[in-house]
Amino acid sequence: MNVYIGPQLILQLNIEGISQAKCDYLTRLVNDFNVYLILLQETHTKDEDDLYRRGFIHGFELISAIHDKRYGTAIYIKSLQAEYEILFEEVVNDIFLSAVLVAG
C-alpha cells in the first residue's frame, strides 16, 4: 500500500569534497526544509569507507554512490521515508549516472 505523504523536496548539491562540517550543515538544512532525497556530486571519495569516514548526514541513509577521487556522487534518502530501487549506476566518459526509483 502506498501512502501519500505530501510534498517532499529533493536537494541536489555540488559539495566539492564531502566533510563532516559540510554534512553537519546539510543535516540542519534538510531538516529545516523537509528534504527527503539528497543528491551530492563531487564527493571526492575513493571508496565507501572513505565516504563514511568523511561525513555522515544524520537521519539519512546512503543508497547509492559512485566513487572517484576527483569527482564522485552520493545519493541519500531520509531514513524509513520510502521504498527505493537502484536501477543502475555507471560512468560513461566521466559522466556519472545513477537512477533510483523511489516509491512513497
N, C-alpha and C positions, 0 to 999 in steps of 0.2 A: 504494500500500500504506500503510495506517495502522498506526502502531506505538504501542502503549500505553506511555506514559512515566511512569505512576504519578500519584499525587495532585498536583494543581497548585493554587495559590491565585490568587484574583483580589482585588486591593486596590482599594477604592473610597474616595475621599477628597475632602472639600471643602477645596481648597487655599487658598482665599481670596487669590488672586493668586499666580501662579507666579513663582518667582525661582530663581536658581542655588543659593542657600543651601538652599532647600526641596528642590530636585532632588538636591543632594548628600546630604541626609539620606535622601531616598527611595531613592537608589541603595544606600546601606548597608542600609536596612530591607528592601528587596525581595530583596537577595542573602541576607540572614540567614534569610529565610523561604521562599525558593524561589518567589517570586511570578512568574507568567508573563504576567499581564494587569493593567494599571493603568488605572483609570477615574478621571479627575480632573474635578471640577466647580468652577465659579467661578474659571476661569483668568484672567479679566480681560484678554484679549488682543484686539487689533483685527484681526489677520491672522496668517497663518502665519509671516511674517518676525518679527513681534513675539514670537510664541511661542518660536521658535528662539533669538532674542536673549536672552530672559529665563530660559531654562532648558533643560537637557539631562539626561536620565536615562541614565547610562552603561549600555550593554548592552541598551537598549530602542529600538524604532523607533516613531515616531508613525504610527498607521494611520488615525486619524480625529480631526477637530477641527471644532468649531463655534465661531466667534469672536464675541465680544461684549465691549465694554469693561466692562460691569457684571457679566456672567455668563460664559458660555463653558464648553466641555467639551473634553477631550482623552482619547484612548484610545491606550495604548502596549502593544506586545506585545514579549516577550523575543525578541531577535534570533534568527532561524532556528529558533524554537521550534515554530511550527505554521503551516499554511496558513490564510488567512483571506479572507473576502469581505465587503466593506461592502454591507449590504443596503439601508440608507437612512440619511440624515442630514437632519433638518428641524427647524424651530422652529415650534411651534403655540402661540399665546397665551403667549409667553415660557416655554414648556416645551421644553427641548432634548431631542430624541430621536435616538438613534443605535442602530442594530442591526448587529452584526457576527457573522458565522458563523465560528467557529473550529473547525478540524479538526486533531486532533493525531495 
